[in-house]
Amino acid sequence: MHRDYLFTSESVAEGHPDKLCDRISDEIVDMIYREARREQRRSGFDPGSVRAACEVLATTNRVIIAGEVRVPQSLLKRGKDGALIVDKKGRPQIAPRKFRAAARRAIKNIGYNQPGFHWQKARIDVLLHSQSSDIAQGVDKDGAGDQGIMFGYACTETPALMPAPIYYAHKVLEKLAAARHKGEGEAALLGPDAKSQVTVRYKNGRPFEISSLVLSTQHLIENWDSAKVRQVVEPYIRQALAGLKIAEDCKWYINPTDKFVTGGPDGDAGLTGRKIIVDTYGGAAPHGGGAFSGKDPTKVDRSAAYAARYLAKNIVAAGLAERCTIQLSYAIGIARPLSLYVNLHGTGHNVTEQQLEAVIWQIMDLTPRGIRSHLALDKPIYAKTAAYGHFGREPGRDGSFSWEKIDLVKQLKAALPQNSAAHDKQ
């Protein structure tokens, strides 16, 4: 195994064009679930019947929302006589007002009120339609919404059981965004759009120091150069990196092009789902290829990736391994996963991958409905996931990031009694 090496991961801020599109997509998923809960109280509508596959394109003062949904009656278009309006295929048409409002709230919250992209002035087109009945027939009988492979990963490199490079790349941008939103000094003059990149030097397989750091951040003052931006951001960067040594000869690249005033969708078009490596493990673990944002949890691209992370994290938290990768695979319309694969990368403590695979089948229902039920995913909890990673976050009281809980540790140890006993003696 390669023991001494450099590894790099990047992150992007909430105002990056692609992340803004992820945020709008997930705000719409949350809005649909909130409407479903209201309708559940009024008429018994089942929030579990919500379907969303919402894609967003953003460019200069323009947002296009497209995709397929199944929504409560309150989000459907009606005529003056109160009858539902349908398209040529007989599908109920979507009333766009609340979808546009959700998009504007997201843009405002991120902080875009610039001439080239403004939360009030941007034109927002809603091109959503009802989900295909061909797909719905498989999902409604509790099958997966599509075929695909999903991965989960955990390791002991950081307190969040995440790889160090992506963990710290996220932390840098989170610190700067928090300072910007709070209006702290000159950090209030930074813009919403930013990217970070952290290179970690590993020694004997463990994170040792940060050898280089890249930050490109939008700023609202025309005459700021890279030296001025570094003066503003460096204190926050050092706070964010406090958990790992910064090498004495660390290379700092702050706004390498020297000027970054035009940013966000005004500087570069954005699309939902283009930052899947940022969303997961920063390239330190495999990715199945499916994006998360804008999808309800019947989509196994999202929910099964959450389940795989949940299982891998609990295995590592239980002390059964230093690293764990889990793969799941599904077929459209079929409920049970086609395969389950566990890899401990040679770091297992008195346990084999085959033993863990057998135990996982026992302790968690990995059908799409089983995952949604176990992790309580049919809720408006997704907007928070859109920036700074879907993994390595703190579970919220509202049910968000439930896949980050380590509540399977006791069950895992109980199912592997010789392992837990051996581990407890170490």
C-alpha positions in Angstrom: 0.0 0.0 0.0 1.2 3.5 -0.9 2.0 5.0 2.5 3.7 8.4 1.8 2.0 10.6 -0.7 0.1 13.8 -1.5 -3.6 13.8 -2.0 -5.8 16.7 -3.1 -9.5 17.5 -2.9 -11.6 20.6 -3.9 -14.7 22.1 -2.6 -17.0 24.9 -3.9 -19.0 27.5 -2.0 -22.8 27.8 -1.9 -22.6 30.6 -4.5 -20.7 28.6 -7.1 -22.9 28.4 -10.2 -23.3 24.6 -10.0 -23.9 24.7 -6.2 -26.5 27.4 -6.6 -28.4 25.1 -9.0 -28.1 22.2 -6.5 -29.5 24.5 -3.8 -32.5 25.6 -5.9 -33.1 22.0 -6.8 -33.1 20.9 -3.1 -35.1 23.9 -2.0 -37.8 22.7 -4.4 -37.7 19.2 -3.1 -38.1 20.6 0.5 -41.0 22.9 -0.7 -42.8 19.9 -2.2 -42.4 17.9 1.1 -43.7 20.9 3.1 -46.7 21.1 0.9 -47.2 17.4 1.1 -47.2 17.6 4.9 -49.8 20.4 4.9 -52.0 18.3 2.5 -51.5 15.2 4.7 -53.2 17.1 7.5 -56.0 18.3 5.3 -56.7 15.3 3.1 -54.5 12.4 4.1 -52.0 12.9 1.2 -49.0 10.5 1.7 -45.7 12.4 1.7 -44.1 9.1 0.7 -45.8 9.4 -2.7 -43.8 12.6 -3.5 -41.6 12.3 -6.6 -39.0 14.8 -7.7 -36.3 14.9 -10.3 -35.6 18.6 -10.5 -32.8 20.0 -12.7 -31.8 23.6 -12.8 -29.8 25.7 -15.2 -28.6 29.2 -14.2 -26.9 31.9 -16.3 -26.9 35.7 -16.4 -30.2 36.7 -14.7 -31.9 33.6 -15.9 -32.9 30.3 -14.1 -34.6 27.4 -15.8 -36.2 24.7 -13.7 -37.0 21.4 -15.5 -37.7 17.8 -14.7 -40.4 15.4 -13.5 -42.4 15.6 -10.3 -45.4 14.1 -8.5 -46.8 16.8 -6.1 -49.8 17.5 -3.9 -52.9 19.1 -5.4 -51.9 22.5 -4.0 -49.0 22.7 -6.5 -51.1 21.9 -9.5 -52.6 24.4 -12.0 -56.3 25.0 -12.0 -58.7 26.8 -14.3 -61.2 29.5 -13.2 -63.7 26.7 -12.6 -61.3 25.0 -10.2 -60.7 22.0 -12.5 -57.2 20.8 -13.0 -55.4 21.9 -16.2 -53.7 19.0 -18.1 -51.3 18.9 -21.0 -51.7 17.1 -24.3 -50.7 13.8 -22.6 -53.3 14.3 -20.0 -50.8 15.1 -17.2 -51.7 17.7 -14.6 -49.8 20.9 -15.2 -47.6 22.4 -12.5 -48.5 25.8 -11.0 -45.2 27.7 -11.2 -45.6 30.4 -8.5 -44.3 28.5 -5.4 -41.5 26.9 -7.4 -40.3 30.4 -8.5 -40.6 31.6 -4.9 -38.5 28.7 -3.7 -35.8 29.6 -6.2 -35.8 33.3 -5.3 -35.5 32.5 -1.6 -32.5 30.3 -2.3 -30.8 32.9 -4.5 -31.4 35.6 -1.8 -30.2 33.5 1.0 -26.9 32.7 -0.8 -26.4 36.5 -1.3 -26.9 37.3 -5.0 -28.1 40.8 -5.5 -25.7 41.8 -8.2 -26.6 43.4 -11.5 -25.7 40.3 -13.5 -27.6 37.9 -11.1 -30.1 39.3 -8.7 -32.7 37.3 -6.7 -35.5 39.8 -7.6 -34.6 40.5 -11.2 -33.6 37.0 -12.5 -36.2 35.5 -14.9 -37.2 32.1 -13.7 -38.9 29.6 -16.0 -40.6 26.5 -14.6 -40.7 23.6 -17.0 -41.7 20.8 -14.7 -44.2 18.1 -15.6 -45.6 14.9 -14.1 -43.4 11.8 -13.7 -43.6 9.3 -16.4 -46.0 6.5 -15.7 -43.5 4.0 -17.1 -41.1 4.9 -14.3 -43.8 5.3 -11.7 -45.1 1.8 -12.0 -41.8 0.3 -10.8 -41.3 2.9 -8.0 -44.8 2.7 -6.7 -44.4 -1.0 -6.0 -41.4 -0.2 -3.9 -38.8 -0.9 -6.5 -35.8 1.3 -7.3 -36.4 4.3 -9.5 -33.5 3.3 -11.8 -30.6 0.9 -12.1 -27.2 2.0 -10.8 -24.3 1.6 -8.3 -23.8 3.6 -5.1 -20.8 3.9 -2.8 -20.4 4.8 0.9 -17.1 5.4 2.6 -15.7 6.2 6.0 -12.2 6.4 7.6 -10.5 7.6 10.8 -8.7 10.6 9.3 -10.9 13.2 10.9 -13.5 13.5 13.7 -16.3 13.3 11.1 -14.8 10.0 9.8 -14.2 11.7 6.5 -11.0 11.9 4.3 -8.9 14.9 5.4 -8.5 16.7 2.1 -12.3 17.1 1.4 -13.0 17.7 5.1 -10.7 20.7 5.3 -11.6 22.0 1.8 -15.2 22.3 3.0 -14.2 23.9 6.3 -12.3 26.7 4.6 -15.4 27.7 2.6 -17.8 27.2 5.5 -15.7 29.6 7.6 -15.6 32.3 4.9 -19.3 32.0 4.1 -20.2 32.3 7.8 -18.1 35.4 8.1 -19.6 36.9 5.0 -23.2 36.3 6.1 -22.4 37.7 9.6 -20.9 40.9 8.0 -17.6 40.5 9.8 -15.3 43.3 8.8 -13.9 43.1 5.3 -15.1 39.5 4.9 -18.5 41.1 4.3 -17.0 42.4 1.0 -16.4 38.9 -0.3 -18.8 37.5 -2.9 -20.8 34.3 -2.7 -18.8 32.4 -5.4 -15.7 30.6 -4.3 -13.6 27.5 -4.7 -11.0 25.9 -2.4 -8.5 23.1 -2.9 -6.4 21.4 -0.2 -3.4 19.1 -0.7 -2.6 16.9 2.3 0.8 15.2 2.8 0.4 11.7 4.1 3.1 9.9 6.1 2.7 6.2 6.9 -0.8 6.4 5.5 -2.0 9.1 7.9 -2.6 12.9 7.3 0.6 14.7 8.3 0.4 18.3 7.0 -1.1 20.6 4.5 1.4 21.2 1.7 -0.6 23.5 -0.5 -3.8 25.5 -0.5 -5.8 27.1 -3.3 -8.6 29.6 -2.8 -10.4 31.6 -5.4 -13.0 33.8 -3.9 -15.2 36.5 -5.5 -14.8 40.0 -4.0 -17.1 43.0 -4.4 -14.3 45.7 -4.4 -12.8 46.2 -7.9 -9.3 47.1 -6.9 -8.6 44.3 -4.5 -5.7 42.2 -5.7 -4.6 38.7 -4.5 -2.4 40.1 -1.7 -5.4 42.1 -0.3 -7.7 39.1 -0.6 -5.1 36.9 1.2 -5.0 39.5 4.0 -8.7 39.3 4.4 -9.2 35.5 4.2 -6.0 34.1 5.8 -7.2 34.3 9.5 -10.3 32.4 8.6 -8.4 29.8 6.6 -6.0 29.2 9.6 -9.0 28.7 11.9 -10.6 26.2 9.4 -7.3 24.2 9.2 -6.7 24.2 12.9 -7.1 20.4 13.1 -4.1 19.7 10.8 -0.6 21.3 10.7 0.1 23.7 7.8 3.6 22.9 6.5 6.2 25.7 6.9 6.7 25.6 3.2 3.0 25.4 2.4 2.2 26.9 -1.0 -0.6 29.4 -0.8 -2.5 30.3 -4.0 -5.1 33.0 -3.2 -7.0 34.3 -6.2 -4.1 33.3 -8.6 -5.6 35.3 -11.5 -5.5 38.4 -9.1 -9.1 39.6 -9.8 -12.5 37.8 -9.3 -15.3 40.3 -9.3 -17.7 38.9 -11.8 -18.9 35.5 -10.4 -21.7 33.2 -10.0 -24.1 32.4 -12.9 -23.1 35.8 -14.4 -19.6 34.6 -14.8 -20.2 31.0 -15.7 -23.4 29.0 -16.3 -24.4 26.5 -13.6 -26.1 23.1 -13.7 -27.6 20.8 -11.0 -25.4 17.7 -10.4 -22.0 18.8 -11.7 -20.2 18.6 -8.4 -20.7 15.0 -7.4 -17.1 14.5 -6.1 -17.4 17.7 -4.0 -20.7 16.2 -2.6 -19.1 13.0 -1.5 -15.5 12.1 -0.6 -13.3 14.4 -2.7 -12.1 11.6 -4.9 -10.7 9.5 -2.0 -13.4 6.9 -2.6 -15.4 5.6 -5.6 -18.5 7.4 -6.8 -21.4 5.6 -8.6 -21.9 8.6 -10.9 -25.4 9.7 -9.9 -26.0 13.2 -8.6 -28.0 13.7 -5.4 -29.6 17.2 -5.4 -33.1 17.7 -6.8 -34.1 14.1 -6.2 -36.6 12.6 -3.8 -35.3 9.6 -1.8 -37.1 7.0 -3.9 -34.1 7.8 -6.2 -31.5 5.3 -5.0 -28.8 7.5 -6.5 -29.4 9.6 -3.4 -30.9 7.3 -0.7 -28.7 4.3 -1.3 -25.6 6.5 -1.3 -26.8 7.8 2.1 -27.4 4.3 3.3 -23.9 3.1 2.2 -22.3 6.0 4.0 -24.4 5.3 7.1 -23.3 1.7 7.2 -19.6 2.4 6.4 -19.5 5.1 9.1 -21.0 2.8 11.7 -18.5 0.1 10.9 -15.6 2.5 11.4 -17.2 4.1 14.5 -17.6 0.6 16.0 -13.9 0.1 15.7 -14.2 -2.7 13.2 -11.9 -1.1 10.7 -9.9 2.1 10.0 -11.4 2.4 6.5 -14.5 1.0 4.9 -16.0 1.2 1.4 -19.4 -0.2 0.7 -21.1 -0.6 -2.7 -24.8 -1.3 -3.4 -26.4 -1.9 -6.8 -30.0 -1.8 -7.9 -32.2 -2.5 -10.9 -35.2 -0.3 -11.9 -38.5 -1.6 -10.5 -36.7 -4.2 -8.2 -36.7 -3.6 -4.5 -33.9 -5.7 -3.1 -30.3 -4.6 -4.0 -28.6 -6.9 -6.6 -25.3 -6.8 -4.7 -23.6 -5.6 -1.5 -19.9 -5.3 -1.4 -17.7 -4.4 1.6 -14.0 -3.5 1.5 -12.0 -2.8 4.6 -8.8 -2.1 2.7 -6.8 -4.4 4.9 -7.6 -2.4 8.1 -10.2 -4.7 9.6 -10.0 -5.6 13.3 -10.7 -9.3 13.7 -13.5 -9.2 11.2 -13.8 -10.2 7.5 -15.7 -8.4 4.8 -17.9 -11.5 4.3 -18.9 -11.4 8.0 -19.9 -7.8 7.7 -21.8 -8.4 4.5 -23.9 -11.1 6.2 -24.5 -8.8 9.2 -25.6 -5.8 7.1 -28.4 -7.9 5.5 -29.6 -8.7 9.0 -29.6 -5.2 10.6 -30.9 -3.0 7.8 -33.6 -3.2 5.1 -31.8 -1.9 2.0 -34.9 -1.7 -0.2 -35.7 1.9 -1.3 -38.7 1.9 1.1 -36.6 0.3 3.9 -33.9 3.0 3.6 -36.4 5.8 3.5 -38.1 4.4 6.6 -34.9 3.7 8.6 -33.3 7.1 7.9 -36.7 9.0 7.9 -36.0 10.6 4.5 -39.5 11.6 3.4 -39.0 15.1 5.0 -38.0 18.6 3.9 -34.3 18.1 4.9 -32.4 18.5 1.7 -31.5 22.2 1.2 -28.9 21.9 3.9 -27.1 19.2 1.9 -26.5 21.3 -1.2 -23.2 22.9 -0.1 -20.2 21.7 1.9 -20.9 18.0 1.3 -23.6 15.5 2.0 -21.3 13.6 4.3 -19.4 14.4 7.5 -22.1 16.7 8.8 -23.9 16.9 12.2 -27.3 15.2 12.3 -30.0 17.9 12.9 -33.0 17.9 15.2 -35.2 18.3 12.1 -34.0 14.9 10.9 -31.4 16.2 8.5 -28.2 14.2 8.0 -29.7 11.2 9.7 -27.3 9.0 7.7 -24.5 10.5 9.8 -25.8 9.0 13.0 -23.7 6.2 14.6 -26.7 4.3 16.1 -25.8 1.0 14.6 -22.6 0.5 16.6 -24.2 -1.6 19.3 -26.0 -3.8 16.8 -22.9 -4.4 14.8 -20.9 -5.3 17.9 -23.7 -7.6 19.1 -23.7 -9.4 15.8 -20.0 -9.8 15.9 -19.4 -10.6 19.7 -15.8 -11.9 19.3 -15.0 -8.6 17.4 -16.4 -6.3 20.0 -14.7 -8.1 22.8 -11.3 -8.0 21.0 -11.8 -4.4 20.2 -12.7 -3.4 23.8 -9.5 -4.9 25.0 -7.4 -2.8 22.7 
